[in-house]
Amino acid sequence: RLRAQPRGPSVTVASMAVFRSGLLVLTTPLASLAPRLAPILTSAARLVNHTLYVHLQPGMSLEDPAQPPSSPVQATFEVLDFITHLYAGADVHRHLDVRILLTNIRTKSTFLPPLPTSVQNLAHPPEVVLTDFQTLDGSQYNPVKEQLVRYATSCYSCCPRLASVLLYPDYGIGEVPMESLDVPLPSTIRPASPVARSPKQPVRGYYCGAVGGTFDRLHNAHKVLLSIACILAQEQLVVGVADKDLLKSKLLPELLQPYTERVEHLSEFLVDIKPSLTFDVIPLLDPYGPAGSDPSLEFLVVSEETYRGGMAVNRFRLENDLEELALYQIQLLKDVKHTENEEDKVSSSSFRQRMLGNLLRPPYERPELPTCLYVIGLTGISGSGKSSIAQRLKGLGAFVIDSDHLGHRAYAPGGPAYQPVVEAFGTDILHKDGIINRKVLGSRVFGNKKQLKMLTDIMWPIIAKLAREEMDRALPCPMWDCLLTLGLCCRVCVIDAAVLLEAGWQNLVHEVWTVVIPETEAVRRIVERDGLSEAAAQSRLQSQMSGQQLVEQSHVVLSTLWEPHITQRQVEKAWALLQKRIPKSHQALD
C-alpha cells in the first residue's frame, strides 16, 4: 500500500500538469452537483489523461481539521440516476477511462458487511486527487488540500507524493442557471413492479444477481449496467460474456476483441469498483445463460434493448419451476457524437465502425523493397468489394496491380505459367484454340487438395514475380526518377489479391488492408454477380480464408457494407492516415 506524504506538489488546473491517473472526490449534494458535473469533468479531463476514479461523498467538509469519516452513502434511486448521469456526461471525454468507486455506496439490506477499514488497492493508483469542494473564500487553501490528500490515502492506494487540486473556481457555476441547481435528475433506472421508485427511495440489496453482455471495448454504457448490478449485489455477481454463436449477428464481428481480452478488461473494472463482491465471469453461449437456470439468482440487470430478453428469461424460469428474477431496466446512453451510419446510442458497434481505416498494428519493415515504393496488399473474401476499394485508391493516386489480371497473363499461351500448367494437368484442359479452359481447370482442382496445391505451387510464385515486375514499372516517369533520387517523394502501390495471405505475398507489402462484409451479404453478391446458387457461393467462401482470419493478420480494415459515399469516406480517411505515417523517404506527392 502506498501512502502519500501530507504535502504533495501544488498543482492548479491552469498549470495544465497532466497525470495518467486521478481520483475525483465529489462532495456537493447530488441534486446540486448534477448541473455542475459537465464543467467539473471538463476541468478534470485537462489534468488526467487515462484513468479517472470517482468517489462520491456528498456533504463532506474538508475544512474540518479532524479526519473526515469515510461514511457510507445510502444507495437510493437518486444515486443510481446520478451514476448514469455521470457516465453519460463523461462520454464526451473519450480519452478518459472513468470508474465510479462503489465500496462506500450501500443498499438497504440486513446482510451488509461493514465498511472496509483497510486501504482499497486500485489497478491504476492515482497520481493526483481532485475535488469539487469549495472553500469558504474560494481560495486554494493548503490545509484543505492536505486534508484531501489524507482522506484519499486513507481510502485508496495512491502514488507517493500525491498531488492535490481544488477544481473550484475553475469549473465555476456561472454558466449553470440557478434554477437548475436543485432540479431532480431524470429517471434512468426502471425496476420491475412492485419495486418502489422515487428519487429518495432506498434501493434494495440482493445476495446474488446477474448481468450479461458482449462487453467489447468496455464503454460508459457498459459501466452503467455493471455499476447498477454491483450496487444491487451484496455477495456475488454472475457476469455472462457473449461468445461464439452469440457473436455472429454482431456488426463487424471480425473487429471484436477476443473473449479473453474482454474478460480481462471487464474483471479489472469490476474488482476496481467493488472488490468486496465475488465475481463469476462466464462465457454466455445461449440467450438464457445462467439467468435461466441458476436458482440462487435474485435479480437481472438489462438495458432497454434487452428487456424483452429478460422477460423471456423469467418465462423460461417459470416453466422450469424457478422463481422470477427482479428485473432492473437501464436506459440507453445517447451518443451525441454519432455520425451518419452509426447508432445514436453509446455502443461497441459504433466504436468498431470508427476503427475502419485506422492502423491496427505497426507496418512491416521491408528494407528489401524499393525505398521509392510503399506497398499495400489489399485482400478480402469473395464478394467483399475489394476491387471497388482498389479503384477508389487508384482515384486517390495509388498505382494498382491486379493479381487476377496477372493470372490471366500467366495462363495465356506463351505466358510463364502456360507450359507448366499444361504439363501438370494435360492437354484436355485446353480449348480447341489452345487457350487454357479455366473452368475445366477449376473443376479439376476444386475439392481436391493435392491437385489444388499442384496448381498453386505453379501459379503463386509466377504471379509474385509478375507483381514485382509491375512494381518496377510503377514509376516510369523521368520526373519521378529525379524526385526519387532526391528522396522527395514515393508512390503508393496497391496489390489487389484475394489470396494475398494464403500465397504468402505479405512479404511483398508494408501493410495488409482487408475488406470485410458479413458472409450473408457476400453470398448475396456472389449469387447476383456470378449467377451461382447460394450453395455454390457458400462453398466458394468456405474454400477461402475467413474474414476473421484475414483481419487477424491485417493492418487496416475497411468495409463496403454501407452506401458508396460511406465507403468513399472510409477510403479517404485511410488514405489520409496513410500519408501521415509513411516515413519521410516514402512521402507521396500532392
N, C-alpha and C positions, 0 to 999 in steps of 0.2 A: 504494500500500500504506500502510495506516495502522498506525503503531506506537504502543502505549500508553506513557505515562510510567511509570517504575518504581513510583511511588507513586500509585495511583488512590484513589478515595473509599473510605472504610471503611464496609462495609455488613454488617449481621447479618440473619439470617432474621427475627428478631423485629422488626426495624425495618420490615419489610414494604415496602421500596422495590421498585417494580415496574419491570422493564425489558422492552422489546419483544423483545429477542433475547439469548440467552446461550449460553455454551459450558460444558458439564459434562465435566470431566476425571475419569474413573474410574480409580483407582489400585489398588483392592483386587483380589487374585487372584479370578478369576471364580467359582470354587466357593464362596468365602466371600461374594462380592458378591451373588450371586443372591437369597438370602433377605433381604438388606438393601435390595434395589432399590426395593420399594414405598415405604418411608418416605423414601428418597433422592429419588425422583421427586416425592413429595408436597411435600417441602421446596423442591425446585427450582421446582415449579409455583406456589409462593407468591411467587417472585421474578421469574419470567419469564412473560409473558402471550401470547406469539405463537410465536416460533421458538426451539427448544432444540436446539442441536447437541450431540452426544455424542462424545467422543474416548476410546477405550479405550487405556489404558497400564498394564495390571496389573503390580504390583510396583514401580512407580516411587516413589522417595522425593523429597519436596520439601524435606526438611530438610538435604540435601546442599548446601553453598554453591556447589558447581560447577554450571554449567548442565546440567540433566538432559538426557541424549541422547534424541533422537526415534528410538527404536529400533523396528524392525519387530515386529509381533505375528504369530506363526505362526498361520495360519488352520487351525484344527482343527475337528472337528465340535462340540466343546465351545463354540468361539467362535460358530459358526453357531447353535447352540441358544441361546446367551446372547442373541444379537441378536434372535432370535424372542421370547425371554422378555422382553426389554426393551420391544420394541414392543407386546407383549401387555399388559404392565403399564402402559404409557403410555396405553393406550386409555381409561382411566378419566378422564384429563385431556384431554378432547376439545377444549379451547381451545388446546392446545399442538400445534404442528407440530414433531414430534420427527424429527431426522435424524441417524442414526449415521454418522459420517465413516469412510471405509474406506481412505484413502490409505496408512495405516501397517499395514494388515492384509494379509499376503502369503501366497499359496498356495505349495505345493511345485511349483516349475516351473524349467525351465532357461532360460526366456527372459524372466525378470522384469527390468523396468527398475529402476535404483537408486531409493532413496527420494528424493523431490524435496528440493533444498536451498533452494528459494525459498519464500516465504510463499504459502500457498494462499488465493486470494480466495474469499469466501463471499457468497452472494446477500444475506444479511442480517447484516452484520458485528456480532459480539457486543458488547453494551454491558457485560456482566458475565461473569466467569469463575467457575465454581463447582467445587468438588471434594469428593469423599468422603474425602480424605486426612485421617488422624488424627495430630495432633502427639503427641509422647510424653506430654505432660502434659494433653492435651485442651484446650489454650488456643487462642485466636485469635491465633496467633503471627505478628507482622507480617513478619518475614523469609520465612516460608513463603508468605505472601500475595504478597510481592514476587516470589519465585521462581515462583509460579504464574502471575503476570502475564507474567514473562519467557518462560516456557515457552509460554504460549498465543500470545503475539505473535510468537514465533519460528516457529510453525507456521501461523498463520492471520491473515488481515486482520481487525483488530478496531477498534472505535471508539476515538478518543483518550480518554485518562484512563479506561482500562478499570477498572471496579470489580472487586473480588475478594471471594469469600465461601468460608469453610470451613464446609461444611454440618454437620459433626460439631461438637458433640454434639446438634444439633437433631434429626437423624434417629435417633441412638442405635441401640443393639442390644438394649435391654432387652425389647422386645416380640417379639424373634426368639428362639425356642428354640435353645439352644446346640447341641443335637443335630442341628439342621437346617443349621448353618453350612457343613458340608462335604459335603452330600448332592448327588450328581451331578444335573445338570439333566435333565429328561425329554427323550427323543429327539424332535425335531420335523422333522428333515430325513432323508428316506429316499432314498439313492441307489440307482439300479438295479444289480442284480447284474452283474458281480462286484466292484463298488467296495466296499472295506472300510468298516466303520462301527463306530467305537468313539470315545469322547469325545476321547482324545488323538491319534487318527489324523489326520495332516495331510491337508488337502483338496487334491486335485489341481487344478492350474490348466490352463485350456484357452486356445487362441489366440482362438477366436471361438465365441459361442453365441447363444442366442435365448430370449426370454420374450415372452409376449403376454397381453393382457387388454383390458378396456374402460377401466380407469383413470379412472372417473368419480369426481370429488371424492376425489382421492388420499388413501387412508386407510392405517392401520398394517398391515393385511393385505397391501395392495399393496406397501408399503415392505419388508416381509419378502421377498416374492417378488423384487422388484427388487434388494435388497441381496445376496441369495444369488447371483443371476445376476451382479452386478457383482464379487463376490469370485471367482467361478469364471472369469470372462473376464479375460484379461490384455491384450488388444489391442482387441478390437471386440465390441460387444454389439448385436444386432439386436432392436429392441423393436417388436412389432406392436401397433397400437392399433385395436381393433374399430371398424368404421364401416359405415354404410349397412345392407345386408341383415342383418348380424350383430347389429344393434341392435333389430330388430323384435320379438324374443322377450323383450326385457328388460322388467322391471316398471317401469311409469310412464316409458316412453321419452321422453315429452314433457318430462320434467324433467332429462334427461341434459344435461350440459354439451356445448356444441358441440365438434366434433373439434379445432379449432384451440386452444380453451381447454384441453382435456385435454392436448394435446401440449405446450402452453406450461408448464403446471404440472409435468408429467412431466419435461420436459427440464431445468427449473431444479433439480429434486430430483436427477436423475442427475448433472448436472455438479457440483453441490454435494458429493455423497458420494464421487465418484471421477472427478475431472477428467482423469485420465491416460488414460481409455478413449475410444475413438471410438464414438459412439452413432449408430446408424442407425435413426431412428424413422420407421416407415412405416405407412400405413393397412392394416389387416387386413380383407380383403374376402371371404375364404373360410376354412373351418375349418383348412386346412393352412397357408396363408400361405407365407412364405419357408422356414419349417422343413421344408416338404415337398419343396422343390426346390433349395435352396442347398447345393452340395457343400462349401462352406467351413465350414459349421456343424459343431460337435462335440458340443454339449450343448443340452438344452432344459429349462428350469425350469418345472414345472407345480405345481398345487395338488392336494389330494385330489380335488376335483371334476373337474379337467381331466386327471387321469392317464390315463383311457381315451382321451381325445383325443390325448395324447402317444403312446400305444401305436399309435393309428390312423396318426399321422404316420410312425412308424417302419415300419409295414407298407407305407404308400404309398411311402416312400423305397426299401424293398427291391424293391418292384415296378418301380421306375424305376432299378434298379442303383446306388443310392446307399447309403452306409454308414448304419447306425442311429446315432441320437443317444444319448448318455448322458442318461438321464432322472433328474432330481432332483425328488422329490416333497416339497412343503412342506405341513405340517399347517395346517389352518384355524385361525384365531384365534377363540376363543369371545367372544361379546358378552354380557357379564354384565348389561348394561342393556337388553336387548331386551324389547319389550313383546309383548302377546298375538299380534298378527298379523304380527310381524317374525321374520326368520330368527334362529337362535340363534348365528350366526357374524357376525363383523365383515364387513359388506357394503355396497356402494353402494346396493343396493335398499332397505335399511333407512334409509339416510340420505335417500333420495328420499321415502320414506314420511313421515319426520319433517318434511319440508318442507311437507306438506299442511296448509293452514290458515295458514301463515306468510305474512307480507308479503314479496313478491319484489322489488318496486320501489316507489319513492315514489308516493303517491297523486297524482292530478291536483289542481291548484288550480282551483277553479271559483267564482270570485267572482260570476259571473252567476247562480248558483243561490241559492235562499233560504238564509240562514245557519242557519235552523232545521232544515234537512234535510241529512242525509249520505246520499248516494245510491250504492247498489251496483248495478252491472249484472251480472246472473247469466246466463251462457251456457254452451253445451256442444253437442256433436254430438247428433243424434237418438238416443234410447235411453240417453243418459248418466245419466239420473236427476236432471236439472236441476230438474224440478218438485217432486220429493220433497225436494230440498235447500231449495227456496223455502218449502215448508211447515214444515220444521224451523226455518228462520229466522223464520218468522211466529210459531211457538211460543215463540221467544225474545224477541219483542217488535217484530219488523220489520213495517213496512207494505209489503205485497207488491202489485205491479202486474203483472198477467199480460198480456203483449202479445198472446197468442193470443185472449184474451177481447176485447181492444181491437180486434183484427182482425175478429172476429165482429160487434162493434157497428158497425164501419165499413162492413161489407158489407151489413148489414141494410137493408131498404127504409127510406128516409128518413135513412140514415146518411151520413156525409160522403163515403164512397167509392162509394156505390151508383151514383149517376148517372154519375160519371166512368168507372167500370169498364164499365157497360153501353154507354156511348157509344163506348168504345175497342174493346170486344170483341163487340158486337152482342147482340141480344135472344135469340139461340139459346143463350146461357149461362144462361138463366133457367128455373126450374121453372114449372109452369103457374100457381102461385100468385104468381109474380113474384119469388120469392126467388132469389138467385144460387146456381146449382148449382156449388159449389166444386170438385167432382170434374171436371166438364166444363171449368171454367176451368183447373184444374190440368193436365189433359191437353192443353189448348191451348198452354200456355206451357212445359210440360216439354220440355227438349231444344231449345227454340227461344230462343236468347239475345235476339233482338230483341223477341220477344213478352214474354219474362220481364222484360226491362228496362222495357218499357212498363208492365207491371203494378206493378213495384216503385217506379217513378217516381211512380206514383199513391199507392200504399199506404204506403210508408215515411214520407214527410213527415206524412201524416194520422195514422198511429199515434204518431209522435213528439209531435204536437200533443196527442193524447188523453192520452199519458203525462204531459205537463206539466200538463194539467188535473187528472189523478189526483194528482199531487204536491201541487197546491194543496189538494186535499181530504184530504191525509194528516193534517192537524192541525185537525179541525173543532171540537174541544172548547174552550170559553172558558177553562177552567183552563190548558190548554196555551198558549193565546194569552198569558195573563198571565205564565206562566213564561218563555215565549219572549221577551217584551218585556224581562224582567229578565236574559236571557241565561243562564238556569239549566238549560236542557235542549234536547234536539234529538231528532228522530225519525229512525231509520234507515229508509230507504226502499229496497226492492229491486225493480228492474225485471227480470222474468223474460222473457228474449228470446233465442231461438235465433239470430236474425240480428242481434244487437246490434252486432257489429263490421262485418258486411257492410253494414248500413244506416247506419253512421257515427254510431250513437247514443252512442258513448263520450263525446261532448261533453255528454251529459246526466248523467254519473255522475262520482263521485270515484274509484271503483275498479271494475275489471273482475274478477269472480270466474268462473273456468271449472271446469266439472265434466268430468273425463276418465275414460274407460274404454277398454279395448282394442277395436279395431274388430270383432274376432270376437264379443266379448260384446255389442257394440251391435247387430250383425246378429241375434244370437240373440234379444235382447229385442224388436227391431222385428218379427221374424217372429212371435214369441209374442203380442205386444201388438196388432199391426195386421193379422195374418193374411196378410202379404205373403210372396212367395217369397224365398229367400236372394238371388237375383239382383236382385230389385226393391229389397230392403233395401240391398244394396251400392250399387246405382245411386243411391239416395237419399243415402247417405253421401258418395258421390263428387261430388254436386252441391253439397255444403256445404264450408265451410272445415274443414280437418282439425284434430284436437285439437292437433297441434303448432303450427299457425298461430295458433290461439286462445291457446295458452299464451304464445306469444312476445309477445302484447300484454296479458297478464293481470297482475294484482297479487297475486291469491290463487288457488291451485289446490286443488280438492277431488276426491275420487273415491268412487264408490258401489260399488266392486268387491267390498268385503267385506260382512260381516254388518251388519244395520241398526244394531246398537249401536256398531259401529266407526265407521259414518258419523255417527251422532249425536255421538260423542266428537270427531270431526274438526270438525263444525259448531260445537260448543260451544267448542272451542279457538279456532277462527277468530273467533267472536263475542267471546270474552273478550279476544283480542288487539286486535280492532277497537275495543272500548270504551276500551282503554288509549291508542290512538293518535289517536282522534278529538279534535280541538282542543277547548279548554275551551268554546268557543261552540257545540260540536257534542255535548257530553256528553249521554248518554241518561239518562232517569230510571230509577231502580232499580224 
